[in-house]
Amino acid sequence: DRFICPDRRLEELAEHLVDEPDPWPLSVVITPPSGSWSKAVADYARSLEVDALALRDRARFDVAEIKIPPEVVGDPALAAMVSSVRSSLGALFDTVLFEVAMTGDWVADLPTQLRAIQEAHAGAKIRCGGLAVEDFPAPEQVATFIALAAGAGIPFKATAGLHHPVRHWACEPGVKRHGFLNITGAAVFAQALGMEVPELTEVIAEEDPAVFELTDLAFRWRHRAVTATEIQRARTGFMLGYGSCSFTEPVADLVEMGML
């Protein structure tokens, strides 16, 4: 597990930490200044070195998370820019995750972004929610992302709106929120079973908690199942985890479902 911190609040975080024998691993959400993306990140990375030193013996930089700006997605130099950003941040972080942009032409742009991420030997990140309805990708979009990432061997993380295990209706902002169990299960099925987009979409769109089952030996969704070994393999090198701003809700829901 890692504590997620926006880069702008690293100084504030440092004030609340004490020296530890095993410093906290941090996942830092990077928001570089405006300007040429790859150059801005390269310049900004140098200022992050100061933050890393300030946190020494209390926390350590482990993962960097950075969004691919929508305006560069169609640039012929996208792969070169992603590689440059990966190099700049890779000097400070063990892992760099690039959040894909769900553009209007996502069917074409999603594979392009993931190819650039693969060539840079980096990881991917998908945003599954936010404050507005348009921040929530459709099940088919999430399924396509997972299938492409599995096929290319790209590790990924999911984030935003994933407080509850199973997909459900939320009055605010008036949309169906994705479930972390749906997405994690789909990722394991994609890697272990080679499940393709149509069926992955069904997994991600599933709203019935009763059709999910987790035991010491296996995970099941309806008629599909994977072993504990396959789950461990996927969680180690493919579905790295998901971000949640709640510690208690996910645990309470899993207890209610009988999974914990």
PyRosetta script that sets phi, psi and omega in degrees:
from pyrosetta import init, pose_from_sequence

init()
pose = pose_from_sequence("DRFICPDRRLEELAEHLVDEPDPWPLSVVITPPSGSWSKAVADYARSLEVDALALRDRARFDVAEIKIPPEVVGDPALAAMVSSVRSSLGALFDTVLFEVAMTGDWVADLPTQLRAIQEAHAGAKIRCGGLAVEDFPAPEQVATFIALAAGAGIPFKATAGLHHPVRHWACEPGVKRHGFLNITGAAVFAQALGMEVPELTEVIAEEDPAVFELTDLAFRWRHRAVTATEIQRARTGFMLGYGSCSFTEPVADLVEMGML")
pose.set_psi(1, 147.9)
pose.set_omega(1, 179.1)
pose.set_phi(2, -132.0)
pose.set_psi(2, 148.0)
pose.set_omega(2, 173.6)
pose.set_phi(3, -86.9)
pose.set_psi(3, 131.3)
pose.set_omega(3, -177.7)
pose.set_phi(4, -97.6)
pose.set_psi(4, 130.5)
pose.set_omega(4, -177.8)
pose.set_phi(5, -138.8)
pose.set_psi(5, 130.3)
pose.set_omega(5, 172.8)
pose.set_phi(6, -65.2)
pose.set_psi(6, 145.4)
pose.set_omega(6, -177.9)
pose.set_phi(7, -57.5)
pose.set_psi(7, -32.7)
pose.set_omega(7, -177.0)
pose.set_phi(8, -69.1)
pose.set_psi(8, -12.7)
pose.set_omega(8, -176.6)
pose.set_phi(9, -113.7)
pose.set_psi(9, 13.8)
pose.set_omega(9, -179.9)
pose.set_phi(10, -64.0)
pose.set_psi(10, -39.7)
pose.set_omega(10, 179.6)
pose.set_phi(11, -63.8)
pose.set_psi(11, -41.5)
pose.set_omega(11, 177.6)
pose.set_phi(12, -63.6)
pose.set_psi(12, -41.2)
pose.set_omega(12, 178.8)
pose.set_phi(13, -61.4)
pose.set_psi(13, -41.7)
pose.set_omega(13, -177.9)
pose.set_phi(14, -58.7)
pose.set_psi(14, -31.8)
pose.set_omega(14, -178.9)
pose.set_phi(15, -69.3)
pose.set_psi(15, -19.4)
pose.set_omega(15, -174.8)
pose.set_phi(16, -105.8)
pose.set_psi(16, 1.5)
pose.set_omega(16, -178.3)
pose.set_phi(17, -107.2)
pose.set_psi(17, 155.3)
pose.set_omega(17, 175.4)
pose.set_phi(18, -121.2)
pose.set_psi(18, 163.3)
pose.set_omega(18, 179.4)
pose.set_phi(19, -60.4)
pose.set_psi(19, 137.0)
pose.set_omega(19, -178.6)
pose.set_phi(20, -128.5)
pose.set_psi(20, 144.9)
pose.set_omega(20, 173.8)
pose.set_phi(21, -59.4)
pose.set_psi(21, -34.5)
pose.set_omega(21, 177.8)
pose.set_phi(22, -124.4)
pose.set_psi(22, 92.2)
pose.set_omega(22, -174.9)
pose.set_phi(23, -56.1)
pose.set_psi(23, 148.6)
pose.set_omega(23, 179.6)
pose.set_phi(24, -60.5)
pose.set_psi(24, 133.1)
pose.set_omega(24, 171.2)
pose.set_phi(25, -78.8)
pose.set_psi(25, 131.3)
pose.set_omega(25, -177.7)
pose.set_phi(26, -111.1)
pose.set_psi(26, 143.2)
pose.set_omega(26, 166.1)
pose.set_phi(27, -109.7)
pose.set_psi(27, 116.7)
pose.set_omega(27, -172.5)
pose.set_phi(28, -105.7)
pose.set_psi(28, 125.0)
pose.set_omega(28, 177.4)
pose.set_phi(29, -85.3)
pose.set_psi(29, 114.9)
pose.set_omega(29, -173.3)
pose.set_phi(30, -92.9)
pose.set_psi(30, 127.7)
pose.set_omega(30, 173.4)
pose.set_phi(31, -126.5)
pose.set_psi(31, 93.3)
pose.set_omega(31, -176.7)
pose.set_phi(32, -72.0)
pose.set_psi(32, 160.1)
pose.set_omega(32, 176.0)
pose.set_phi(33, -61.7)
pose.set_psi(33, 162.8)
pose.set_omega(33, 178.5)
pose.set_phi(34, -67.0)
pose.set_psi(34, 158.3)
pose.set_omega(34, -178.3)
pose.set_phi(35, 131.1)
pose.set_psi(35, -171.2)
pose.set_omega(35, 177.2)
pose.set_phi(36, -56.1)
pose.set_psi(36, 122.3)
pose.set_omega(36, -167.8)
pose.set_phi(37, -56.2)
pose.set_psi(37, -57.7)
pose.set_omega(37, -174.3)
pose.set_phi(38, -65.9)
pose.set_psi(38, -37.4)
pose.set_omega(38, 178.9)
pose.set_phi(39, -69.5)
pose.set_psi(39, -40.4)
pose.set_omega(39, 179.4)
pose.set_phi(40, -62.2)
pose.set_psi(40, -39.0)
pose.set_omega(40, 179.2)
pose.set_phi(41, -67.3)
pose.set_psi(41, -42.1)
pose.set_omega(41, 179.7)
pose.set_phi(42, -59.7)
pose.set_psi(42, -43.5)
pose.set_omega(42, 178.9)
pose.set_phi(43, -67.7)
pose.set_psi(43, -40.9)
pose.set_omega(43, -177.0)
pose.set_phi(44, -68.1)
pose.set_psi(44, -33.8)
pose.set_omega(44, -179.3)
pose.set_phi(45, -59.0)
pose.set_psi(45, -32.3)
pose.set_omega(45, 179.7)
pose.set_phi(46, -66.8)
pose.set_psi(46, -35.4)
pose.set_omega(46, 178.0)
pose.set_phi(47, -72.7)
pose.set_psi(47, -27.2)
pose.set_omega(47, 177.8)
pose.set_phi(48, -68.4)
pose.set_psi(48, -23.6)
pose.set_omega(48, 177.0)
pose.set_phi(49, -60.3)
pose.set_psi(49, -35.6)
pose.set_omega(49, 178.8)
pose.set_phi(50, -65.1)
pose.set_psi(50, -42.3)
pose.set_omega(50, 178.4)
pose.set_phi(51, -63.7)
pose.set_psi(51, -39.0)
pose.set_omega(51, 180.0)
pose.set_phi(52, -62.4)
pose.set_psi(52, -40.5)
pose.set_omega(52, 178.8)
pose.set_phi(53, -67.8)
pose.set_psi(53, -38.5)
pose.set_omega(53, -179.4)
pose.set_phi(54, -65.5)
pose.set_psi(54, -28.9)
pose.set_omega(54, -177.9)
pose.set_phi(55, -91.6)
pose.set_psi(55, -5.0)
pose.set_omega(55, -174.9)
pose.set_phi(56, -51.1)
pose.set_psi(56, 137.1)
pose.set_omega(56, -179.1)
pose.set_phi(57, 73.2)
pose.set_psi(57, -2.4)
pose.set_omega(57, 175.8)
pose.set_phi(58, -117.3)
pose.set_psi(58, -39.0)
pose.set_omega(58, 178.2)
pose.set_phi(59, -153.3)
pose.set_psi(59, 157.1)
pose.set_omega(59, 180.0)
pose.set_phi(60, -131.2)
pose.set_psi(60, 144.0)
pose.set_omega(60, 175.5)
pose.set_phi(61, -69.1)
pose.set_psi(61, 124.5)
pose.set_omega(61, -180.0)
pose.set_phi(62, -119.4)
pose.set_psi(62, -54.2)
pose.set_omega(62, -176.8)
pose.set_phi(63, -124.7)
pose.set_psi(63, 137.4)
pose.set_omega(63, 171.4)
pose.set_phi(64, -109.0)
pose.set_psi(64, 135.5)
pose.set_omega(64, 177.0)
pose.set_phi(65, -119.3)
pose.set_psi(65, 126.2)
pose.set_omega(65, -177.6)
pose.set_phi(66, -143.3)
pose.set_psi(66, 139.7)
pose.set_omega(66, -176.9)
pose.set_phi(67, -88.0)
pose.set_psi(67, 137.3)
pose.set_omega(67, 171.1)
pose.set_phi(68, -76.2)
pose.set_psi(68, 118.8)
pose.set_omega(68, -178.9)
pose.set_phi(69, -63.0)
pose.set_psi(69, 133.9)
pose.set_omega(69, -179.4)
pose.set_phi(70, -54.7)
pose.set_psi(70, -31.5)
pose.set_omega(70, -176.0)
pose.set_phi(71, -71.3)
pose.set_psi(71, -15.1)
pose.set_omega(71, 179.4)
pose.set_phi(72, -101.8)
pose.set_psi(72, -4.0)
pose.set_omega(72, -175.5)
pose.set_phi(73, -59.5)
pose.set_psi(73, -39.6)
pose.set_omega(73, -178.7)
pose.set_phi(74, -87.9)
pose.set_psi(74, 2.9)
pose.set_omega(74, -178.8)
pose.set_phi(75, -72.8)
pose.set_psi(75, 131.1)
pose.set_omega(75, 178.0)
pose.set_phi(76, -58.2)
pose.set_psi(76, -22.3)
pose.set_omega(76, -178.9)
pose.set_phi(77, -93.3)
pose.set_psi(77, 16.1)
pose.set_omega(77, -176.9)
pose.set_phi(78, -55.5)
pose.set_psi(78, -47.6)
pose.set_omega(78, -177.6)
pose.set_phi(79, -59.9)
pose.set_psi(79, -41.1)
pose.set_omega(79, 179.2)
pose.set_phi(80, -65.7)
pose.set_psi(80, -38.5)
pose.set_omega(80, 179.6)
pose.set_phi(81, -67.0)
pose.set_psi(81, -43.7)
pose.set_omega(81, 178.8)
pose.set_phi(82, -61.7)
pose.set_psi(82, -42.0)
pose.set_omega(82, 178.9)
pose.set_phi(83, -62.9)
pose.set_psi(83, -40.5)
pose.set_omega(83, 179.4)
pose.set_phi(84, -65.2)
pose.set_psi(84, -43.4)
pose.set_omega(84, 178.9)
pose.set_phi(85, -64.3)
pose.set_psi(85, -41.6)
pose.set_omega(85, 177.8)
pose.set_phi(86, -59.3)
pose.set_psi(86, -41.1)
pose.set_omega(86, 180.0)
pose.set_phi(87, -67.1)
pose.set_psi(87, -42.7)
pose.set_omega(87, -178.7)
pose.set_phi(88, -63.5)
pose.set_psi(88, -45.3)
pose.set_omega(88, -177.7)
pose.set_phi(89, -81.6)
pose.set_psi(89, -25.4)
pose.set_omega(89, -179.1)
pose.set_phi(90, -65.2)
pose.set_psi(90, -18.6)
pose.set_omega(90, 177.2)
pose.set_phi(91, -71.7)
pose.set_psi(91, -20.4)
pose.set_omega(91, -177.4)
pose.set_phi(92, -112.5)
pose.set_psi(92, -26.0)
pose.set_omega(92, -173.4)
pose.set_phi(93, -121.3)
pose.set_psi(93, 144.3)
pose.set_omega(93, 177.4)
pose.set_phi(94, -69.5)
pose.set_psi(94, -35.7)
pose.set_omega(94, -176.3)
pose.set_phi(95, -131.9)
pose.set_psi(95, 139.6)
pose.set_omega(95, 175.7)
pose.set_phi(96, -122.6)
pose.set_psi(96, 124.1)
pose.set_omega(96, 179.2)
pose.set_phi(97, -111.1)
pose.set_psi(97, 129.6)
pose.set_omega(97, 179.3)
pose.set_phi(98, -103.4)
pose.set_psi(98, 119.8)
pose.set_omega(98, 176.9)
pose.set_phi(99, -77.2)
pose.set_psi(99, 122.7)
pose.set_omega(99, -178.7)
pose.set_phi(100, -75.3)
pose.set_psi(100, 150.2)
pose.set_omega(100, 176.8)
pose.set_phi(101, -95.7)
pose.set_psi(101, 124.5)
pose.set_omega(101, 175.8)
pose.set_phi(102, -86.5)
pose.set_psi(102, 88.8)
pose.set_omega(102, -176.7)
pose.set_phi(103, -81.0)
pose.set_psi(103, 174.7)
pose.set_omega(103, 176.3)
pose.set_phi(104, -62.4)
pose.set_psi(104, -29.9)
pose.set_omega(104, 178.3)
pose.set_phi(105, -106.6)
pose.set_psi(105, 53.0)
pose.set_omega(105, -172.9)
pose.set_phi(106, -64.6)
pose.set_psi(106, -28.4)
pose.set_omega(106, -179.4)
pose.set_phi(107, -59.1)
pose.set_psi(107, -38.1)
pose.set_omega(107, 178.4)
pose.set_phi(108, -89.7)
pose.set_psi(108, -38.3)
pose.set_omega(108, -172.1)
pose.set_phi(109, -77.6)
pose.set_psi(109, -29.1)
pose.set_omega(109, -179.5)
pose.set_phi(110, -64.0)
pose.set_psi(110, -48.4)
pose.set_omega(110, 176.6)
pose.set_phi(111, -60.7)
pose.set_psi(111, -36.3)
pose.set_omega(111, 179.9)
pose.set_phi(112, -62.7)
pose.set_psi(112, -44.8)
pose.set_omega(112, 179.6)
pose.set_phi(113, -65.3)
pose.set_psi(113, -42.3)
pose.set_omega(113, -178.1)
pose.set_phi(114, -68.7)
pose.set_psi(114, -33.2)
pose.set_omega(114, 175.0)
pose.set_phi(115, -63.3)
pose.set_psi(115, -42.6)
pose.set_omega(115, 179.1)
pose.set_phi(116, -63.2)
pose.set_psi(116, -40.2)
pose.set_omega(116, 178.5)
pose.set_phi(117, -65.3)
pose.set_psi(117, -42.2)
pose.set_omega(117, 178.8)
pose.set_phi(118, -62.4)
pose.set_psi(118, -44.7)
pose.set_omega(118, -179.3)
pose.set_phi(119, -63.5)
pose.set_psi(119, -28.3)
pose.set_omega(119, 180.0)
pose.set_phi(120, -86.0)
pose.set_psi(120, 0.1)
pose.set_omega(120, -177.9)
pose.set_phi(121, 56.0)
pose.set_psi(121, 45.0)
pose.set_omega(121, -179.8)
pose.set_phi(122, -117.1)
pose.set_psi(122, -175.5)
pose.set_omega(122, 177.0)
pose.set_phi(123, -112.7)
pose.set_psi(123, 169.7)
pose.set_omega(123, -178.1)
pose.set_phi(124, -116.1)
pose.set_psi(124, 165.7)
pose.set_omega(124, 178.4)
pose.set_phi(125, -143.7)
pose.set_psi(125, 137.8)
pose.set_omega(125, 177.2)
pose.set_phi(126, -121.2)
pose.set_psi(126, 131.9)
pose.set_omega(126, 177.8)
pose.set_phi(127, -89.5)
pose.set_psi(127, 125.3)
pose.set_omega(127, -173.4)
pose.set_phi(128, -108.8)
pose.set_psi(128, 6.0)
pose.set_omega(128, -179.3)
pose.set_phi(129, -175.3)
pose.set_psi(129, -171.0)
pose.set_omega(129, -178.4)
pose.set_phi(130, 168.3)
pose.set_psi(130, -155.5)
pose.set_omega(130, -176.9)
pose.set_phi(131, -90.0)
pose.set_psi(131, -18.8)
pose.set_omega(131, -176.9)
pose.set_phi(132, -118.4)
pose.set_psi(132, 156.2)
pose.set_omega(132, -179.0)
pose.set_phi(133, -56.7)
pose.set_psi(133, -39.9)
pose.set_omega(133, -177.0)
pose.set_phi(134, -69.0)
pose.set_psi(134, -9.6)
pose.set_omega(134, 177.5)
pose.set_phi(135, -78.8)
pose.set_psi(135, -9.3)
pose.set_omega(135, -176.6)
pose.set_phi(136, -99.8)
pose.set_psi(136, 110.3)
pose.set_omega(136, 178.5)
pose.set_phi(137, -68.4)
pose.set_psi(137, 151.2)
pose.set_omega(137, 177.8)
pose.set_phi(138, -70.4)
pose.set_psi(138, 155.4)
pose.set_omega(138, 177.3)
pose.set_phi(139, -51.9)
pose.set_psi(139, -38.6)
pose.set_omega(139, -179.9)
pose.set_phi(140, -64.7)
pose.set_psi(140, -36.1)
pose.set_omega(140, 178.4)
pose.set_phi(141, -66.7)
pose.set_psi(141, -43.8)
pose.set_omega(141, 178.5)
pose.set_phi(142, -64.5)
pose.set_psi(142, -42.4)
pose.set_omega(142, 179.7)
pose.set_phi(143, -62.2)
pose.set_psi(143, -41.6)
pose.set_omega(143, 179.0)
pose.set_phi(144, -64.0)
pose.set_psi(144, -43.8)
pose.set_omega(144, 177.3)
pose.set_phi(145, -57.3)
pose.set_psi(145, -48.7)
pose.set_omega(145, -177.8)
pose.set_phi(146, -64.0)
pose.set_psi(146, -43.6)
pose.set_omega(146, -179.4)
pose.set_phi(147, -63.2)
pose.set_psi(147, -43.3)
pose.set_omega(147, 179.2)
pose.set_phi(148, -66.2)
pose.set_psi(148, -42.5)
pose.set_omega(148, 179.6)
pose.set_phi(149, -64.0)
pose.set_psi(149, -41.6)
pose.set_omega(149, 179.0)
pose.set_phi(150, -63.9)
pose.set_psi(150, -42.9)
pose.set_omega(150, -179.4)
pose.set_phi(151, -64.6)
pose.set_psi(151, -32.1)
pose.set_omega(151, -178.4)
pose.set_phi(152, -94.1)
pose.set_psi(152, -4.6)
pose.set_omega(152, -178.5)
pose.set_phi(153, 69.4)
pose.set_psi(153, 34.1)
pose.set_omega(153, -178.7)
pose.set_phi(154, -97.1)
pose.set_psi(154, 117.9)
pose.set_omega(154, 175.8)
pose.set_phi(155, -67.1)
pose.set_psi(155, 149.8)
pose.set_omega(155, -178.2)
pose.set_phi(156, -146.9)
pose.set_psi(156, 165.4)
pose.set_omega(156, 175.6)
pose.set_phi(157, -129.6)
pose.set_psi(157, 146.4)
pose.set_omega(157, 173.2)
pose.set_phi(158, -109.5)
pose.set_psi(158, 151.5)
pose.set_omega(158, -177.3)
pose.set_phi(159, -150.6)
pose.set_psi(159, 159.4)
pose.set_omega(159, 171.6)
pose.set_phi(160, 78.0)
pose.set_psi(160, 124.8)
pose.set_omega(160, 174.8)
pose.set_phi(161, 73.5)
pose.set_psi(161, 14.5)
pose.set_omega(161, -173.6)
pose.set_phi(162, -106.2)
pose.set_psi(162, 51.8)
pose.set_omega(162, -178.8)
pose.set_phi(163, -80.6)
pose.set_psi(163, -24.3)
pose.set_omega(163, -173.0)
pose.set_phi(164, -119.1)
pose.set_psi(164, 151.5)
pose.set_omega(164, -173.6)
pose.set_phi(165, -65.3)
pose.set_psi(165, -40.2)
pose.set_omega(165, -170.0)
pose.set_phi(166, -118.4)
pose.set_psi(166, 144.3)
pose.set_omega(166, -179.9)
pose.set_phi(167, -53.5)
pose.set_psi(167, 139.1)
pose.set_omega(167, -174.2)
pose.set_phi(168, -159.0)
pose.set_psi(168, 163.4)
pose.set_omega(168, 177.7)
pose.set_phi(169, -81.5)
pose.set_psi(169, 136.2)
pose.set_omega(169, 176.4)
pose.set_phi(170, -124.1)
pose.set_psi(170, 125.1)
pose.set_omega(170, -178.9)
pose.set_phi(171, -61.4)
pose.set_psi(171, -34.5)
pose.set_omega(171, 175.7)
pose.set_phi(172, -114.1)
pose.set_psi(172, 117.8)
pose.set_omega(172, 7.5)
pose.set_phi(173, -95.4)
pose.set_psi(173, 28.3)
pose.set_omega(173, 179.9)
pose.set_phi(174, 84.0)
pose.set_psi(174, 56.1)
pose.set_omega(174, -175.4)
pose.set_phi(175, -157.5)
pose.set_psi(175, 161.4)
pose.set_omega(175, 173.1)
pose.set_phi(176, -84.5)
pose.set_psi(176, 123.0)
pose.set_omega(176, 179.9)
pose.set_phi(177, -88.2)
pose.set_psi(177, 144.7)
pose.set_omega(177, 178.2)
pose.set_phi(178, -72.5)
pose.set_psi(178, 154.3)
pose.set_omega(178, 176.8)
pose.set_phi(179, -105.7)
pose.set_psi(179, 139.9)
pose.set_omega(179, -178.8)
pose.set_phi(180, -68.9)
pose.set_psi(180, -26.5)
pose.set_omega(180, 176.9)
pose.set_phi(181, -71.7)
pose.set_psi(181, -38.6)
pose.set_omega(181, 175.7)
pose.set_phi(182, -58.2)
pose.set_psi(182, -48.8)
pose.set_omega(182, -174.1)
pose.set_phi(183, -71.9)
pose.set_psi(183, -42.9)
pose.set_omega(183, 177.8)
pose.set_phi(184, -63.7)
pose.set_psi(184, -44.1)
pose.set_omega(184, 178.1)
pose.set_phi(185, -60.7)
pose.set_psi(185, -44.0)
pose.set_omega(185, 179.0)
pose.set_phi(186, -60.9)
pose.set_psi(186, -39.6)
pose.set_omega(186, 179.5)
pose.set_phi(187, -63.3)
pose.set_psi(187, -43.7)
pose.set_omega(187, 179.3)
pose.set_phi(188, -65.7)
pose.set_psi(188, -42.6)
pose.set_omega(188, 178.1)
pose.set_phi(189, -61.9)
pose.set_psi(189, -40.1)
pose.set_omega(189, -179.2)
pose.set_phi(190, -63.7)
pose.set_psi(190, -43.6)
pose.set_omega(190, -178.2)
pose.set_phi(191, -76.0)
pose.set_psi(191, -45.7)
pose.set_omega(191, -172.9)
pose.set_phi(192, -80.1)
pose.set_psi(192, -36.6)
pose.set_omega(192, -174.1)
pose.set_phi(193, -109.3)
pose.set_psi(193, -6.9)
pose.set_omega(193, -176.1)
pose.set_phi(194, 67.7)
pose.set_psi(194, 26.6)
pose.set_omega(194, -179.5)
pose.set_phi(195, -58.4)
pose.set_psi(195, 137.1)
pose.set_omega(195, -175.3)
pose.set_phi(196, -99.8)
pose.set_psi(196, 174.5)
pose.set_omega(196, -169.4)
pose.set_phi(197, -54.0)
pose.set_psi(197, -47.4)
pose.set_omega(197, -177.6)
pose.set_phi(198, -57.2)
pose.set_psi(198, -44.8)
pose.set_omega(198, -179.0)
pose.set_phi(199, -75.9)
pose.set_psi(199, -35.3)
pose.set_omega(199, 175.2)
pose.set_phi(200, -60.2)
pose.set_psi(200, -37.9)
pose.set_omega(200, 177.7)
pose.set_phi(201, -60.9)
pose.set_psi(201, -39.2)
pose.set_omega(201, 177.3)
pose.set_phi(202, -63.1)
pose.set_psi(202, -42.3)
pose.set_omega(202, 179.0)
pose.set_phi(203, -61.4)
pose.set_psi(203, -46.6)
pose.set_omega(203, -176.0)
pose.set_phi(204, -69.4)
pose.set_psi(204, -30.2)
pose.set_omega(204, -179.9)
pose.set_phi(205, -86.4)
pose.set_psi(205, -5.7)
pose.set_omega(205, -176.7)
pose.set_phi(206, -61.9)
pose.set_psi(206, 132.9)
pose.set_omega(206, -179.2)
pose.set_phi(207, -119.7)
pose.set_psi(207, 3.1)
pose.set_omega(207, -178.0)
pose.set_phi(208, -100.4)
pose.set_psi(208, 106.7)
pose.set_omega(208, -179.5)
pose.set_phi(209, -59.7)
pose.set_psi(209, -26.3)
pose.set_omega(209, -174.2)
pose.set_phi(210, -68.0)
pose.set_psi(210, -18.1)
pose.set_omega(210, -177.1)
pose.set_phi(211, -90.9)
pose.set_psi(211, 0.0)
pose.set_omega(211, 174.6)
pose.set_phi(212, -101.5)
pose.set_psi(212, 138.3)
pose.set_omega(212, 177.9)
pose.set_phi(213, -142.0)
pose.set_psi(213, 131.6)
pose.set_omega(213, 177.5)
pose.set_phi(214, -127.1)
pose.set_psi(214, 123.9)
pose.set_omega(214, 176.4)
pose.set_phi(215, -125.9)
pose.set_psi(215, -178.5)
pose.set_omega(215, 176.7)
pose.set_phi(216, -65.8)
pose.set_psi(216, -19.5)
pose.set_omega(216, -173.9)
pose.set_phi(217, -105.5)
pose.set_psi(217, -25.3)
pose.set_omega(217, -171.9)
pose.set_phi(218, -161.3)
pose.set_psi(218, 164.7)
pose.set_omega(218, 170.2)
pose.set_phi(219, -120.4)
pose.set_psi(219, 134.1)
pose.set_omega(219, -177.4)
pose.set_phi(220, -128.9)
pose.set_psi(220, 142.3)
pose.set_omega(220, 167.8)
pose.set_phi(221, -131.7)
pose.set_psi(221, 115.2)
pose.set_omega(221, -176.4)
pose.set_phi(222, 50.0)
pose.set_psi(222, -117.9)
pose.set_omega(222, -176.0)
pose.set_phi(223, -93.9)
pose.set_psi(223, 2.7)
pose.set_omega(223, -177.6)
pose.set_phi(224, -102.9)
pose.set_psi(224, 144.3)
pose.set_omega(224, -179.2)
pose.set_phi(225, -149.1)
pose.set_psi(225, 151.6)
pose.set_omega(225, 173.7)
pose.set_phi(226, -133.1)
pose.set_psi(226, 153.3)
pose.set_omega(226, -178.1)
pose.set_phi(227, -83.7)
pose.set_psi(227, 166.6)
pose.set_omega(227, 177.1)
pose.set_phi(228, -60.6)
pose.set_psi(228, -35.9)
pose.set_omega(228, 178.4)
pose.set_phi(229, -65.0)
pose.set_psi(229, -41.5)
pose.set_omega(229, 178.9)
pose.set_phi(230, -67.6)
pose.set_psi(230, -35.9)
pose.set_omega(230, 176.2)
pose.set_phi(231, -63.7)
pose.set_psi(231, -46.8)
pose.set_omega(231, -179.2)
pose.set_phi(232, -61.1)
pose.set_psi(232, -41.2)
pose.set_omega(232, 179.9)
pose.set_phi(233, -62.7)
pose.set_psi(233, -44.7)
pose.set_omega(233, -179.2)
pose.set_phi(234, -67.4)
pose.set_psi(234, -40.2)
pose.set_omega(234, -178.7)
pose.set_phi(235, -71.5)
pose.set_psi(235, -25.2)
pose.set_omega(235, -179.0)
pose.set_phi(236, -78.9)
pose.set_psi(236, -42.0)
pose.set_omega(236, -172.0)
pose.set_phi(237, -124.3)
pose.set_psi(237, 2.1)
pose.set_omega(237, -177.6)
pose.set_phi(238, -129.0)
pose.set_psi(238, -72.6)
pose.set_omega(238, 179.4)
pose.set_phi(239, -87.0)
pose.set_psi(239, 93.5)
pose.set_omega(239, -171.0)
pose.set_phi(240, -69.8)
pose.set_psi(240, -26.4)
pose.set_omega(240, -179.1)
pose.set_phi(241, 151.5)
pose.set_psi(241, -172.6)
pose.set_omega(241, 177.5)
pose.set_phi(242, -141.3)
pose.set_psi(242, 154.5)
pose.set_omega(242, -179.3)
pose.set_phi(243, -95.7)
pose.set_psi(243, 137.2)
pose.set_omega(243, 176.7)
pose.set_phi(244, -144.3)
pose.set_psi(244, 138.3)
pose.set_omega(244, 177.7)
pose.set_phi(245, -90.0)
pose.set_psi(245, 5.5)
pose.set_omega(245, 176.1)
pose.set_phi(246, -119.1)
pose.set_psi(246, 130.8)
pose.set_omega(246, 175.2)
pose.set_phi(247, -89.2)
pose.set_psi(247, -33.2)
pose.set_omega(247, -170.0)
pose.set_phi(248, -88.2)
pose.set_psi(248, -37.6)
pose.set_omega(248, -175.5)
pose.set_phi(249, -60.7)
pose.set_psi(249, -47.8)
pose.set_omega(249, 179.8)
pose.set_phi(250, -60.0)
pose.set_psi(250, -41.4)
pose.set_omega(250, -178.9)
pose.set_phi(251, -66.9)
pose.set_psi(251, -45.6)
pose.set_omega(251, -178.9)
pose.set_phi(252, -60.7)
pose.set_psi(252, -40.8)
pose.set_omega(252, 179.9)
pose.set_phi(253, -66.4)
pose.set_psi(253, -41.0)
pose.set_omega(253, 179.3)
pose.set_phi(254, -67.0)
pose.set_psi(254, -35.0)
pose.set_omega(254, 175.2)
pose.set_phi(255, -63.6)
pose.set_psi(255, -44.1)
pose.set_omega(255, 179.8)
pose.set_phi(256, -62.4)
pose.set_psi(256, -33.0)
pose.set_omega(256, 179.2)
pose.set_phi(257, -81.6)
pose.set_psi(257, -5.1)
pose.set_omega(257, 179.7)
pose.set_phi(258, 81.0)
pose.set_psi(258, 17.9)
pose.set_omega(258, -178.6)
pose.set_phi(259, -94.9)
pose.set_psi(259, -14.8)
pose.set_omega(259, 176.6)
pose.set_phi(260, -127.9)
pose.dump_pdb("model.pdb")
